């Protein structure tokens, strides 16, 4: 945990970097003075309405299909406790700590806008929970992506009440009450409207979207590097990546990907060895090589669109009812997850297609009819050795799974709450499958890097480009040079770590400078 790093949460939008710092790097948080003032002003209005004999949804009524019941003031604290306890109904595997921390931060931000009517003390308790490193245990299933991520957020709210189960800062599982006591955090006794304000948001979907954008931004650069390595080792041409050709079809992502590949392939001795037309009779390369910028570029443009949606949502205050600046408290539908669900599904398509093209390039290395002079399966002694034959099988199995994960969740809807919530987004489900897709893409690209690096070594004494040579050197720190068959799974995992941690891009950039 970065104990010296603090993210200030106010009414203004958070940045992607703020979310990453808190979710992935354990940064602490603090509420700004403006946030505390805005929260207090909205709370004053909620208190006024709570004392009114006129029913107000979420303040003095039940919820969802039970909103027609006016709740007696003596029962309202019980109403909030019951709401949180009943909605903390998640099931299935535990959700990752980084996702829960992102969810908590984003809910805190909505509270900080002053549009929820929560008490300042409750918001400060949530901030303290984040900074303490205590992570409520949230489960895979429970959100339909409408009325917010109800069950996941309810598990967080339950922790604020001193109930449920958490992981403490060391990662140990223990009762929430004990963890709060050790952290010297006093449990909250929820007041009118607070239970609803804590659970009615798109924070889980948005958090996973931002984390996926962070991952995919790195992976699409990795795809440019791995594609360049494959073009080089398969004796392809880089002429098709020339900027004047990309300008004929002015998609911005395509131009960036092509430019990256040109940078990575610059000064390649392998490429120079077959530039003479007399030495190379091929007219053009296969699509998986020639069209790499078109596919990775389209992926970039889709990621950019998803980032635009995420930035808009970061500027949102998602709650129902919402406290407006003029003091009105109005019911609304801003909790519906459709804007996020759509782009989460789009990004799963991106991951599947990038991986599919990467697998096709890897397959070309293994076939003597298409690999232009390399040994079968890149084996040391084909027949005795199998080389990377089954590494490609692993890629193919992952790509097949990614195609299933690319089926959109957002086209589905199952009505709930006695037909009050009769159309839902399934955005949480879209986000969960996207996380699996990002992991799958990471592994497929890792196998391509592993295979292309082996092929580059097998092209010796021809010299690779300085940038691709730097990637090969980075890989060789944990994966030995080509030789007889070895236990391959650990080598694949070493390549996966290199890709996931940004090592492939960093190695290339040590020569090229920043890639776009």
C-alpha positions as CSV (number, residue, x, y, z in Angstrom):
1,X,0.0,0.0,0.0
2,X,1.2,3.5,-0.8
3,X,0.7,5.0,2.6
4,X,2.2,8.4,1.4
5,X,-0.3,8.8,-1.5
6,X,-3.7,10.3,-0.9
7,X,-6.4,10.9,-3.4
8,X,-8.7,13.8,-2.6
9,X,-12.4,13.2,-3.3
10,X,-14.5,16.2,-4.0
11,X,-17.6,17.1,-6.0
12,X,-15.5,17.4,-9.2
13,X,-14.9,14.2,-11.3
14,X,-12.2,11.8,-10.4
15,X,-9.6,10.8,-13.0
16,X,-8.8,7.4,-14.3
17,X,-5.4,7.7,-12.6
18,X,-7.2,8.4,-9.3
19,X,-9.2,5.2,-9.6
20,X,-6.1,3.2,-10.5
21,X,-4.1,4.6,-7.6
22,X,-6.8,3.6,-5.1
23,X,-7.9,0.3,-6.6
24,X,-4.5,-1.1,-7.7
25,X,-1.9,0.7,-5.6
26,X,-3.7,1.1,-2.2
27,X,-3.7,4.9,-2.1
28,X,-5.6,6.5,0.8
29,X,-8.5,8.9,0.3
30,X,-9.8,12.1,1.9
31,X,-12.9,14.1,1.4
32,X,-12.3,17.7,0.4
33,X,-13.8,20.6,2.4
34,X,-16.1,21.3,-0.5
35,X,-17.4,17.8,-0.5
36,X,-18.1,17.9,3.2
37,X,-20.0,21.1,2.8
38,X,-22.0,19.8,-0.2
39,X,-22.9,16.6,1.7
40,X,-24.0,18.6,4.7
41,X,-26.2,20.9,2.7
42,X,-28.0,18.0,1.0
43,X,-28.4,16.2,4.3
44,X,-30.2,19.2,5.7
45,X,-32.8,18.9,3.0
46,X,-33.3,15.2,3.5
47,X,-33.8,15.8,7.2
48,X,-36.5,18.3,6.4
49,X,-38.3,15.9,4.2
50,X,-38.0,13.1,6.7
51,X,-40.0,15.1,9.1
52,X,-42.7,15.9,6.6
53,X,-46.0,14.0,6.8
54,X,-45.9,13.7,3.0
55,X,-44.2,10.4,1.8
56,X,-41.0,10.9,-0.1
57,X,-39.5,7.9,-1.9
58,X,-36.4,6.5,-0.3
59,X,-36.7,8.8,2.7
60,X,-40.0,7.8,4.3
61,X,-41.2,5.0,2.1
62,X,-40.2,1.4,1.2
63,X,-38.2,0.6,-1.9
64,X,-38.8,-0.7,-5.4
65,X,-42.1,-2.4,-5.6
66,X,-42.7,-1.6,-1.9
67,X,-42.4,2.1,-2.4
68,X,-46.1,2.7,-1.8
69,X,-45.7,2.1,2.0
70,X,-45.2,5.1,4.2
71,X,-42.7,4.1,7.0
72,X,-43.3,5.4,10.5
73,X,-40.3,7.5,11.8
74,X,-39.7,5.0,14.6
75,X,-39.1,2.2,12.0
76,X,-36.8,4.2,9.7
77,X,-33.5,3.1,11.2
78,X,-34.7,-0.5,11.0
79,X,-35.7,0.2,7.4
80,X,-32.2,1.2,6.5
81,X,-30.6,-1.8,8.3
82,X,-33.1,-4.2,6.7
83,X,-32.5,-2.7,3.2
84,X,-28.7,-3.3,3.5
85,X,-29.0,-6.7,5.0
86,X,-31.5,-8.0,2.5
87,X,-29.7,-6.6,-0.4
88,X,-26.3,-8.1,0.6
89,X,-27.4,-11.2,-1.2
90,X,-24.4,-11.9,-3.4
91,X,-23.3,-15.4,-4.2
92,X,-20.4,-17.2,-5.9
93,X,-16.7,-16.5,-6.0
94,X,-15.1,-13.6,-4.3
95,X,-14.6,-10.5,-6.4
96,X,-11.1,-9.2,-6.7
97,X,-9.9,-6.6,-4.2
98,X,-9.0,-4.0,-6.9
99,X,-12.6,-4.1,-8.1
100,X,-14.1,-3.7,-4.6
101,X,-11.7,-0.8,-3.9
102,X,-12.7,0.9,-7.2
103,X,-16.4,0.4,-6.4
104,X,-15.9,1.9,-2.9
105,X,-14.0,4.9,-4.2
106,X,-16.6,5.6,-6.9
107,X,-19.5,5.4,-4.4
108,X,-17.6,7.8,-2.2
109,X,-17.3,10.2,-5.1
110,X,-21.1,10.2,-5.7
111,X,-21.6,10.9,-2.0
112,X,-19.1,13.8,-2.3
113,X,-21.2,15.5,-5.0
114,X,-23.8,16.4,-2.5
115,X,-26.7,14.8,-4.5
116,X,-27.4,11.8,-2.2
117,X,-28.4,13.2,1.1
118,X,-26.1,11.1,3.2
119,X,-24.6,12.4,6.4
120,X,-21.0,13.7,6.4
121,X,-20.1,11.3,9.2
122,X,-21.2,8.3,7.1
123,X,-19.2,9.5,4.0
124,X,-16.2,10.0,6.2
125,X,-16.5,6.4,7.6
126,X,-16.5,5.1,4.0
127,X,-13.3,7.1,3.3
128,X,-11.7,5.7,6.5
129,X,-12.6,2.2,5.4
130,X,-10.9,2.6,2.0
131,X,-7.8,4.2,3.6
132,X,-7.6,1.4,6.2
133,X,-7.2,-1.2,3.5
134,X,-10.2,-3.2,4.7
135,X,-12.0,-4.7,1.8
136,X,-15.6,-6.1,2.1
137,X,-16.0,-9.5,0.5
138,X,-18.2,-9.0,-2.5
139,X,-19.5,-11.9,-4.6
140,X,-19.6,-12.6,-8.4
141,X,-23.4,-12.7,-8.7
142,X,-26.0,-10.3,-7.4
143,X,-26.1,-7.3,-9.7
144,X,-28.4,-6.9,-12.7
145,X,-26.7,-3.6,-13.6
146,X,-29.9,-1.6,-12.8
147,X,-31.0,0.2,-9.7
148,X,-27.2,0.2,-9.5
149,X,-24.9,-2.7,-8.5
150,X,-27.2,-3.4,-5.6
151,X,-25.8,-6.5,-4.0
152,X,-22.1,-5.7,-4.4
153,X,-22.7,-2.2,-2.9
154,X,-24.8,-3.6,-0.1
155,X,-22.0,-5.9,1.0
156,X,-19.9,-2.7,1.4
157,X,-22.7,-0.9,3.2
158,X,-23.0,-4.0,5.5
159,X,-19.4,-3.5,6.5
160,X,-20.0,0.1,7.4
161,X,-22.6,-1.2,9.8
162,X,-20.1,-3.5,11.4
163,X,-21.6,-6.6,9.9
164,X,-20.6,-9.2,7.2
165,X,-17.1,-10.4,6.3
166,X,-14.0,-8.6,5.1
167,X,-10.4,-8.9,4.2
168,X,-8.2,-6.8,6.4
169,X,-5.1,-4.8,5.2
170,X,-3.0,-8.0,5.4
171,X,-5.5,-10.0,3.3
172,X,-6.8,-12.1,6.1
173,X,-10.6,-12.9,6.2
174,X,-12.3,-11.8,9.4
175,X,-15.7,-10.5,10.7
176,X,-16.3,-6.9,9.8
177,X,-16.9,-5.9,13.4
178,X,-13.5,-7.2,14.4
179,X,-11.7,-5.5,11.5
180,X,-13.3,-2.2,12.2
181,X,-12.4,-2.4,15.8
182,X,-8.8,-3.1,15.0
183,X,-8.8,-0.1,12.6
184,X,-10.5,2.1,15.2
185,X,-13.4,2.8,12.9
186,X,-16.8,3.2,14.6
187,X,-19.6,1.3,12.8
188,X,-22.4,3.5,11.4
189,X,-26.0,3.5,12.5
190,X,-27.7,4.4,9.2
191,X,-30.3,7.2,9.1
192,X,-33.1,8.0,6.7
193,X,-32.1,7.6,3.0
194,X,-28.5,6.5,3.8
195,X,-28.9,2.8,3.0
196,X,-30.3,3.6,-0.4
197,X,-27.6,6.2,-1.1
198,X,-24.9,3.6,-0.3
199,X,-26.2,0.9,-2.7
200,X,-27.9,2.7,-5.7
201,X,-25.0,3.3,-8.1
202,X,-23.1,2.0,-11.2
203,X,-19.8,2.0,-9.3
204,X,-18.9,-1.7,-9.8
205,X,-19.5,-1.5,-13.6
206,X,-17.6,1.8,-13.9
207,X,-14.7,0.6,-11.8
208,X,-14.3,-2.6,-13.9
209,X,-14.6,-0.5,-17.1
210,X,-11.8,1.8,-16.0
211,X,-9.6,-1.1,-14.9
212,X,-10.2,-2.8,-18.3
213,X,-9.4,0.4,-20.2
214,X,-6.1,0.6,-18.2
215,X,-5.2,-3.0,-19.1
216,X,-6.4,-2.8,-22.8
217,X,-4.5,0.5,-23.4
218,X,-1.3,-1.4,-22.5
219,X,-2.3,-4.6,-24.3
220,X,-3.1,-2.9,-27.6
221,X,0.5,-1.5,-27.6
222,X,1.7,-5.0,-26.8
223,X,-0.3,-6.2,-29.8
224,X,1.6,-3.7,-32.0
225,X,4.9,-5.0,-30.7
226,X,4.0,-8.7,-31.0
227,X,2.7,-8.2,-34.5
228,X,5.9,-6.4,-35.5
229,X,7.9,-9.2,-34.1
230,X,5.9,-11.7,-36.1
231,X,6.1,-9.7,-39.3
232,X,9.9,-9.5,-38.9
233,X,10.4,-13.2,-38.0
234,X,8.1,-14.4,-40.8
235,X,10.0,-12.3,-43.4
236,X,7.1,-10.0,-44.0
237,X,7.2,-6.5,-45.3
238,X,6.8,-3.2,-43.4
239,X,6.0,-1.2,-46.6
240,X,2.3,-1.7,-46.0
241,X,2.6,0.3,-42.7
242,X,3.8,3.5,-44.4
243,X,2.0,6.6,-43.2
244,X,0.9,7.7,-46.7
245,X,-1.0,4.4,-47.0
246,X,-2.7,4.8,-43.6
247,X,-3.7,8.3,-44.6
248,X,-5.9,6.9,-47.3
249,X,-8.2,5.6,-44.6
250,X,-8.1,8.1,-41.8
251,X,-9.1,6.2,-38.8
252,X,-6.9,7.6,-36.0
253,X,-6.2,4.3,-34.2
254,X,-5.0,2.7,-37.4
255,X,-2.4,5.4,-38.0
256,X,-1.1,5.1,-34.5
257,X,-0.8,1.3,-34.6
258,X,1.0,1.4,-38.0
259,X,3.4,4.1,-36.7
260,X,4.2,1.9,-33.7
261,X,5.0,-1.0,-35.9
262,X,7.3,1.1,-38.1
263,X,9.1,2.3,-35.0
264,X,9.5,-1.2,-33.7
265,X,10.8,-2.6,-37.0
266,X,13.2,0.2,-37.7
267,X,16.8,-0.9,-38.6
268,X,16.0,-4.6,-38.7
269,X,18.6,-6.7,-40.3
270,X,16.1,-9.5,-40.9
271,X,13.9,-7.1,-42.8
272,X,16.8,-5.8,-44.8
273,X,17.8,-9.3,-45.8
274,X,14.8,-9.7,-48.2
275,X,14.1,-6.1,-49.4
276,X,15.7,-6.9,-52.8
277,X,12.9,-8.1,-55.1
278,X,15.3,-10.7,-56.4
279,X,15.5,-12.2,-52.9
280,X,11.7,-12.2,-52.2
281,X,9.1,-13.1,-54.8
282,X,6.0,-12.8,-52.5
283,X,3.5,-10.2,-53.7
284,X,1.9,-9.5,-50.3
285,X,1.6,-10.9,-46.8
286,X,-1.3,-12.7,-45.2
287,X,-4.0,-10.6,-43.6
288,X,-2.9,-11.4,-40.0
289,X,0.4,-9.6,-40.8
290,X,-0.6,-7.0,-43.4
291,X,-3.9,-5.9,-41.7
292,X,-2.5,-5.8,-38.1
293,X,-2.8,-1.9,-37.9
294,X,-6.4,-2.0,-39.2
295,X,-7.5,-4.4,-36.5
296,X,-5.4,-3.0,-33.6
297,X,-6.4,0.5,-34.8
298,X,-10.1,-0.3,-34.7
299,X,-9.5,-1.7,-31.2
300,X,-7.8,1.6,-30.2
301,X,-10.7,3.6,-31.4
302,X,-13.2,1.4,-29.6
303,X,-11.2,1.8,-26.4
304,X,-11.2,5.5,-26.9
305,X,-15.0,5.5,-27.2
306,X,-15.3,3.4,-24.0
307,X,-13.0,5.9,-22.3
308,X,-15.3,8.8,-23.3
309,X,-18.2,7.0,-21.8
310,X,-16.3,6.3,-18.6
311,X,-15.2,9.9,-18.3
312,X,-18.9,11.0,-18.5
313,X,-19.8,8.5,-15.8
314,X,-17.0,9.8,-13.6
315,X,-18.7,13.2,-13.8
316,X,-22.1,11.7,-12.8
317,X,-23.9,11.5,-9.4
318,X,-25.8,8.3,-9.6
319,X,-28.5,7.9,-7.0
320,X,-32.3,7.6,-6.7
321,X,-33.8,9.8,-5.5
322,X,-31.3,12.6,-6.1
323,X,-31.0,15.8,-4.2
324,X,-30.9,18.7,-6.6
325,X,-29.1,22.0,-6.1
326,X,-32.4,23.8,-5.6
327,X,-33.4,21.5,-2.8
328,X,-35.8,19.2,-4.7
329,X,-35.5,15.5,-4.1
330,X,-36.5,13.8,-7.3
331,X,-36.9,10.2,-8.5
332,X,-34.9,9.4,-11.7
333,X,-33.5,6.6,-13.8
334,X,-29.8,7.5,-13.9
335,X,-28.9,4.2,-12.2
336,X,-29.6,2.3,-15.4
337,X,-26.3,0.7,-16.6
338,X,-26.9,0.7,-20.3
339,X,-24.2,3.3,-21.3
340,X,-21.6,1.2,-19.4
341,X,-23.0,-2.2,-20.4
342,X,-22.7,-1.4,-24.1
343,X,-19.1,-0.4,-24.0
344,X,-18.1,-3.2,-21.7
345,X,-19.5,-5.6,-24.3
346,X,-17.7,-3.7,-27.1
347,X,-14.4,-4.2,-25.3
348,X,-15.0,-7.9,-25.0
349,X,-15.3,-8.0,-28.8
350,X,-12.1,-6.1,-29.1
351,X,-10.2,-8.5,-26.8
352,X,-11.5,-11.5,-28.8
353,X,-10.5,-10.1,-32.2
354,X,-7.1,-8.9,-31.1
355,X,-6.5,-12.4,-29.7
356,X,-7.8,-14.1,-32.8
357,X,-5.4,-12.3,-35.1
358,X,-2.5,-12.9,-32.7
359,X,-3.2,-16.7,-32.7
360,X,-3.3,-16.7,-36.5
361,X,0.2,-15.1,-36.6
362,X,1.5,-17.7,-34.1
363,X,0.1,-20.5,-36.2
364,X,2.0,-19.4,-39.2
365,X,5.3,-19.8,-37.4
366,X,4.6,-23.5,-36.9
367,X,3.8,-24.6,-40.4
368,X,6.8,-25.2,-42.8
369,X,4.5,-24.3,-45.7
370,X,4.1,-20.8,-44.4
371,X,7.0,-20.0,-42.1
372,X,9.6,-19.4,-44.8
373,X,12.5,-21.6,-43.8
374,X,12.0,-22.1,-40.1
375,X,11.9,-25.7,-38.6
376,X,8.5,-27.4,-38.2
377,X,6.8,-26.1,-35.0
378,X,10.0,-24.2,-34.3
379,X,11.3,-27.5,-32.8
380,X,14.9,-28.1,-32.2
381,X,14.7,-31.6,-33.8
382,X,11.2,-31.9,-35.4
383,X,9.8,-35.3,-34.7
384,X,11.8,-35.8,-31.6
385,X,10.8,-32.4,-30.4
386,X,7.3,-30.8,-30.7
387,X,8.5,-27.2,-30.2
388,X,5.6,-24.8,-29.8
389,X,2.9,-27.1,-31.2
390,X,0.8,-27.2,-28.1
391,X,1.5,-23.6,-27.1
392,X,-0.7,-22.8,-30.2
393,X,-3.3,-25.2,-28.9
394,X,-3.4,-23.2,-25.7
395,X,-3.9,-20.0,-27.7
396,X,-6.7,-21.6,-29.7
397,X,-8.5,-22.8,-26.6
398,X,-8.3,-19.3,-25.1
399,X,-9.5,-17.7,-28.4
400,X,-12.4,-20.0,-28.6
401,X,-13.4,-19.0,-25.0
402,X,-13.0,-15.3,-25.9
403,X,-15.4,-15.7,-28.7
404,X,-18.0,-17.0,-26.3
405,X,-17.2,-14.1,-23.9
406,X,-17.8,-11.7,-26.7
407,X,-21.5,-12.5,-26.9
408,X,-23.1,-9.4,-25.4
409,X,-24.6,-9.4,-22.0
410,X,-26.4,-6.1,-22.5
411,X,-28.9,-7.6,-24.9
412,X,-30.4,-9.6,-22.1
413,X,-32.9,-8.5,-19.5
414,X,-34.7,-10.4,-16.8
415,X,-37.4,-8.4,-15.0
416,X,-37.2,-8.2,-11.2
417,X,-38.8,-6.6,-8.2
418,X,-42.4,-7.6,-9.1
419,X,-42.0,-6.1,-12.6
420,X,-41.1,-2.7,-11.2
421,X,-37.6,-3.1,-12.5
422,X,-38.8,-4.6,-15.8
423,X,-35.7,-3.8,-18.0
424,X,-32.2,-4.2,-16.7
425,X,-28.8,-3.7,-18.3
426,X,-26.8,-6.8,-17.1
427,X,-23.8,-4.4,-17.1
428,X,-22.2,-6.1,-14.1
429,X,-22.2,-9.4,-16.0
430,X,-20.7,-7.6,-19.0
431,X,-17.9,-6.3,-16.8
432,X,-17.2,-9.6,-15.2
433,X,-16.8,-11.4,-18.5
434,X,-14.6,-8.5,-19.8
435,X,-12.2,-9.2,-17.0
436,X,-11.9,-12.8,-18.1
437,X,-11.5,-11.6,-21.7
438,X,-8.6,-9.2,-20.7
439,X,-6.9,-12.1,-19.0
440,X,-7.3,-14.3,-22.1
441,X,-6.0,-11.6,-24.4
442,X,-2.9,-11.2,-22.1
443,X,-2.2,-14.9,-22.4
444,X,-2.6,-15.1,-26.2
445,X,-0.3,-12.2,-26.8
446,X,2.2,-13.7,-24.4
447,X,2.3,-16.9,-26.5
448,X,2.8,-14.9,-29.6
449,X,5.7,-13.0,-28.0
450,X,7.2,-16.2,-26.8
451,X,6.9,-17.8,-30.3
452,X,8.0,-14.8,-32.3
453,X,11.1,-14.4,-30.0
454,X,12.0,-18.0,-30.6
455,X,11.7,-17.5,-34.4
456,X,13.8,-14.3,-34.3
457,X,16.5,-16.2,-32.5
458,X,16.3,-19.0,-35.1
459,X,16.9,-16.4,-37.9
460,X,20.5,-15.9,-36.6
461,X,22.9,-14.7,-37.9
462,X,20.5,-12.2,-39.2
463,X,20.1,-9.3,-36.7
464,X,16.6,-8.2,-35.6
465,X,15.6,-4.6,-35.1
466,X,17.0,-3.0,-32.0
467,X,13.5,-2.7,-30.5
468,X,12.5,-6.3,-31.1
469,X,16.0,-7.4,-29.9
470,X,15.3,-5.5,-26.6
471,X,12.0,-7.5,-26.2
472,X,13.8,-10.8,-26.8
473,X,16.4,-9.8,-24.2
474,X,13.7,-9.0,-21.7
475,X,12.1,-12.3,-22.3
476,X,15.4,-14.2,-22.0
477,X,15.8,-13.0,-18.5
478,X,13.3,-15.7,-17.5
479,X,12.9,-17.9,-20.6
480,X,16.0,-19.6,-22.1
481,X,17.0,-19.4,-25.8
482,X,15.7,-22.1,-28.2
483,X,16.8,-25.7,-27.6
484,X,15.4,-29.1,-27.1
485,X,11.9,-29.4,-25.6
486,X,11.5,-28.2,-22.0
487,X,8.6,-27.9,-19.6
488,X,6.7,-25.2,-21.5
489,X,4.0,-24.1,-19.1
490,X,6.4,-22.1,-16.8
491,X,7.8,-20.3,-19.8
492,X,4.4,-19.3,-21.0
493,X,3.6,-18.0,-17.5
494,X,6.8,-16.0,-17.5
495,X,5.8,-14.4,-20.8
496,X,2.3,-13.7,-19.4
497,X,3.9,-11.8,-16.5
498,X,6.1,-9.8,-18.9
499,X,3.0,-8.8,-20.9
500,X,0.7,-8.2,-17.9
501,X,3.3,-6.0,-16.2
502,X,4.0,-4.0,-19.3
503,X,7.5,-5.4,-19.8
504,X,7.1,-6.0,-23.5
505,X,6.1,-2.4,-24.2
506,X,8.8,-1.1,-21.8
507,X,11.5,-3.1,-23.6
508,X,10.5,-1.8,-27.0
509,X,10.1,1.8,-25.7
510,X,13.7,1.6,-24.3
511,X,14.7,1.8,-28.0
512,X,11.8,3.6,-29.8
513,X,10.8,6.1,-27.1
514,X,7.1,6.2,-26.1
515,X,4.7,4.2,-28.3
516,X,1.3,5.8,-29.0
